[in-house]
Amino acid sequence: MRTVAVVLAGGSGLRLGGTVPKQLQLLAGRTLLEHSVSAFQQAPGVERLVVVLPAEFVAEGTRLLGSRYSKLTEIIAGGIDRPGSTLSAIELLSGDGPSAADFNVLFHDAARPLVDQRIIADCVAALADCQAVGVVVPTADTIVEVAGGVMTSIPPRESLARCQTPQGFRLSLIRRAYQLAAADPDAAGFSATDDCGIVLRYLPDVKIRAIPGTERNLKITYPGDLKVAESFLAATD
């Protein structure tokens, strides 16, 4: 079954600072977006690439990426939030209608520019016999639940992990999850931060396989994260 990668770069990245979204800021001479797109361009298991950007930066993304990536077929405008950007990609990929041949989709945050080929390959391989995958790393810290400034519980650390991307799904499955979300009258009270969260809420019987991630696959959020990423790159030179 073929696999399409969607690089989600629709956010503003205000916490990183600067005058452009973080996905267009530089890491070792290339934008975060270019690093992420390059990773999927190199992945043998990925046949097609789609990039999602804020509407006002689609032209800049087109100029930046140009024709340098043979797998890149579209650069499209995203929604007002992460789920909205994913939905824009789902609608594009569903252009042939629900009766068209199904395929797998990997959704990856452009803010994770150092995703490696092993992670991508493991996600592609896992989707050969499951419908949903997510990349996770164990948490080294004890995690507590807090309400009103008071600790209320401490879940067992061995049962907890931190989510990364890519997250992968059958297109038909993630499309159905978003259709159910759109029809949910209580959706406003649920704030999804990723696509696995949408599937867990609206298709709870679907098992999401956990793929081991790495600390190198960090999300660039604050200025200090760029320095950490630079150190990872320097260590591999």
VMD Tcl script that draws the C-alpha trace (Angstrom):
set ca {
  {0.00 0.00 0.00}
  {1.44 3.36 -0.96}
  {2.34 6.04 1.57}
  {1.94 9.82 1.35}
  {3.74 12.13 3.79}
  {2.16 15.41 4.86}
  {4.48 17.99 6.44}
  {2.36 20.23 8.64}
  {3.84 23.72 8.79}
  {0.73 25.77 9.41}
  {1.53 27.27 12.81}
  {2.84 30.72 13.70}
  {5.53 29.59 16.16}
  {5.29 32.79 18.22}
  {7.14 31.33 21.20}
  {10.29 30.97 19.12}
  {10.35 34.69 18.34}
  {11.34 36.37 15.09}
  {9.31 37.89 12.28}
  {8.55 34.70 10.35}
  {6.92 31.41 11.48}
  {9.36 29.01 13.10}
  {9.07 26.52 10.24}
  {10.74 29.15 8.03}
  {13.52 29.93 10.49}
  {17.01 28.60 9.89}
  {18.79 25.61 11.36}
  {22.31 25.05 10.04}
  {21.63 27.14 6.95}
  {18.30 25.56 5.99}
  {14.78 26.25 7.20}
  {13.10 23.78 9.53}
  {10.64 23.12 6.71}
  {13.43 22.15 4.31}
  {14.95 19.75 6.84}
  {11.61 17.99 7.33}
  {10.74 17.82 3.64}
  {14.23 16.47 2.86}
  {13.79 13.64 5.37}
  {10.67 12.35 3.61}
  {12.13 12.98 0.17}
  {14.92 10.56 1.12}
  {12.59 7.93 2.62}
  {12.22 4.95 0.22}
  {8.80 4.04 1.62}
  {7.25 7.45 0.87}
  {5.92 8.02 -2.65}
  {4.40 11.50 -2.41}
  {4.82 14.65 -0.33}
  {2.34 17.41 0.56}
  {3.22 20.55 2.54}
  {0.66 22.57 4.53}
  {1.51 26.23 5.26}
  {-0.35 29.31 6.46}
  {-2.15 30.83 3.47}
  {0.03 33.94 3.53}
  {3.21 31.84 3.28}
  {2.22 29.43 0.51}
  {3.96 31.59 -2.10}
  {7.11 31.76 0.02}
  {7.02 28.00 0.54}
  {6.68 27.49 -3.21}
  {9.66 29.77 -3.84}
  {11.71 28.06 -1.15}
  {11.01 24.46 -2.09}
  {10.58 25.01 -5.81}
  {11.19 21.93 -7.91}
  {14.00 20.60 -5.72}
  {11.92 17.76 -4.27}
  {10.62 15.29 -6.82}
  {8.05 13.76 -4.43}
  {6.47 17.11 -3.53}
  {3.21 17.48 -5.43}
  {1.29 20.22 -3.56}
  {1.82 23.10 -1.16}
  {-1.55 24.07 0.31}
  {-3.02 26.48 2.84}
  {-3.87 25.06 6.25}
  {-6.55 25.81 8.80}
  {-6.56 28.03 11.85}
  {-5.11 25.29 14.10}
  {-3.37 21.90 13.92}
  {-6.57 19.87 13.33}
  {-7.63 22.38 10.69}
  {-4.35 21.91 8.82}
  {-4.65 18.14 8.99}
  {-8.20 18.40 7.67}
  {-7.01 20.52 4.72}
  {-4.62 17.71 3.79}
  {-7.27 15.03 4.26}
  {-9.65 16.90 1.95}
  {-6.92 17.24 -0.68}
  {-5.98 13.56 -0.49}
  {-9.63 12.50 -0.60}
  {-10.16 14.27 -3.90}
  {-11.03 11.03 -5.70}
  {-13.81 10.29 -3.18}
  {-14.28 7.58 -0.55}
  {-14.53 4.87 -3.20}
  {-10.97 5.50 -4.40}
  {-8.16 3.12 -3.47}
  {-7.07 3.54 0.15}
  {-3.51 4.42 1.16}
  {-1.44 5.38 4.17}
  {-0.70 8.93 5.31}
  {2.09 10.11 7.60}
  {1.52 13.48 9.29}
  {4.71 15.17 10.48}
  {5.32 18.49 12.24}
  {7.76 20.70 10.35}
  {8.92 21.83 13.80}
  {10.60 18.40 14.16}
  {13.36 18.86 11.57}
  {15.62 16.00 12.72}
  {13.31 13.01 12.23}
  {15.47 10.12 11.10}
  {15.04 7.47 8.44}
  {14.64 4.63 10.95}
  {11.55 6.27 12.49}
  {9.97 6.91 9.09}
  {10.71 3.35 7.91}
  {9.28 1.86 11.11}
  {6.05 3.85 10.68}
  {5.68 2.76 7.06}
  {6.35 -0.89 7.95}
  {3.90 -0.88 10.87}
  {1.11 0.45 8.67}
  {1.35 -2.69 6.58}
  {-0.67 -4.54 9.22}
  {-2.28 -1.87 11.41}
  {-4.38 1.23 10.78}
  {-2.73 3.79 13.05}
  {0.72 4.49 14.47}
  {2.26 7.13 16.69}
  {5.88 7.83 17.61}
  {6.64 8.00 21.33}
  {9.58 8.32 23.73}
  {9.55 7.32 27.41}
  {9.32 10.09 29.95}
  {12.29 10.36 32.29}
  {10.40 12.70 34.61}
  {7.67 11.83 37.06}
  {4.42 13.28 35.67}
  {1.81 14.67 38.05}
  {-1.77 15.81 37.57}
  {-2.36 19.30 38.92}
  {-5.65 21.10 39.67}
  {-5.88 24.51 41.25}
  {-2.16 24.56 41.92}
  {-2.29 21.29 43.88}
  {-0.98 17.86 42.86}
  {-3.90 15.44 42.63}
  {-2.31 12.22 41.35}
  {0.90 10.69 40.00}
  {0.31 8.18 37.18}
  {2.82 5.28 36.96}
  {5.77 6.56 34.97}
  {6.26 3.26 33.12}
  {2.83 3.70 31.50}
  {3.58 7.20 30.20}
  {5.34 8.42 27.06}
  {5.80 11.67 25.16}
  {4.31 11.90 21.67}
  {6.35 12.83 18.62}
  {5.63 12.73 14.91}
  {5.15 11.33 12.35}
  {1.75 9.87 13.15}
  {0.37 7.56 10.50}
  {-3.06 6.27 9.47}
  {-5.07 4.71 6.70}
  {-6.56 7.69 4.89}
  {-10.08 6.22 5.27}
  {-9.59 5.89 9.03}
  {-8.32 9.41 9.75}
  {-10.96 10.84 7.41}
  {-13.69 9.03 9.37}
  {-12.28 10.26 12.69}
  {-12.41 13.86 11.47}
  {-15.94 13.38 10.11}
  {-17.05 12.23 13.57}
  {-15.27 15.18 15.16}
  {-17.08 17.58 12.84}
  {-20.42 16.05 13.82}
  {-19.72 16.12 17.57}
  {-21.87 18.77 19.33}
  {-19.40 18.73 22.25}
  {-16.30 19.13 20.11}
  {-15.70 22.68 21.36}
  {-14.89 21.29 24.79}
  {-12.22 18.97 23.40}
  {-8.90 20.46 22.35}
  {-6.90 17.99 20.27}
  {-3.18 18.68 19.95}
  {-2.47 15.88 17.49}
  {-4.15 13.40 15.19}
  {-3.77 10.39 17.49}
  {-5.87 12.33 19.98}
  {-8.66 12.65 17.42}
  {-8.58 8.90 16.72}
  {-8.49 7.97 20.42}
  {-11.55 10.11 21.10}
  {-13.72 9.29 18.11}
  {-12.56 5.78 17.16}
  {-11.61 4.36 20.58}
  {-11.67 0.74 19.38}
  {-8.79 1.40 16.98}
  {-5.42 0.36 18.38}
  {-2.66 2.89 17.76}
  {0.69 1.13 17.59}
  {3.52 2.89 19.46}
  {6.71 3.36 17.44}
  {9.90 4.19 19.40}
  {11.14 7.73 18.77}
  {14.39 9.42 19.74}
  {15.42 12.46 21.74}
  {16.97 13.78 18.53}
  {13.48 14.06 17.02}
  {12.77 17.06 19.22}
  {10.17 19.74 18.58}
  {11.54 23.24 18.07}
  {9.46 25.51 20.30}
  {11.79 27.91 22.11}
  {15.06 29.58 21.01}
  {17.08 27.17 23.16}
  {15.68 24.25 21.17}
  {17.52 25.48 18.07}
  {20.82 25.25 19.95}
  {20.01 21.70 21.02}
  {19.19 20.78 17.42}
  {22.43 22.36 16.23}
  {24.35 20.22 18.73}
  {22.65 17.08 17.40}
  {23.61 18.02 13.86}
  {27.19 18.79 14.86}
  {27.47 15.39 16.54}
  {26.60 13.64 13.27}
  {28.91 15.67 11.00}
}
mol new
graphics top color blue
foreach p $ca { graphics top sphere $p radius 0.5 }
foreach p [lrange $ca 0 end-1] q [lrange $ca 1 end] { graphics top cylinder $p $q radius 0.2 }
display resetview
